[in-house]
Amino acid sequence: MTLKEIKTAKKAGLNVYWKSPIYPVIIDARGQYLIACTTTGKAIGLTYADEITLNAKEEDFYTTD
């Protein structure tokens, strides 16, 4: 999925994951898109600081909805 597709899916209320269901893409209270880890509670930014370049490969993101 591209960055645009991920953001569109999240805004539509769909669940988006990176590689596995334990890594959901979330939007935090500040409106930041993050890749979270449900087992550790940690998260990283969906993109680099440029807010354009994904922090992972496009093909590793998917939605189950």
C-alpha positions, 0 to 999 in steps of 0.5 A: 500500500502507498502512503496515500492508500494507508492514510485513506484506509485509516481515515475510512476506519479500516484496519491497516497492518504492517507484516502482521496483526501485531503491528497495526498502523494507528493514528495517535492523539496528535494525529501522527501515523504510527506503526505500533507493536501490540506486544511491547506497546512501542511504536515508530513513525509511519514515515521518516521525518520528511512525512513522505518516505515510508518507514517500511516497504509498501508491499508489507502493508495490508488491510483486513477490511 
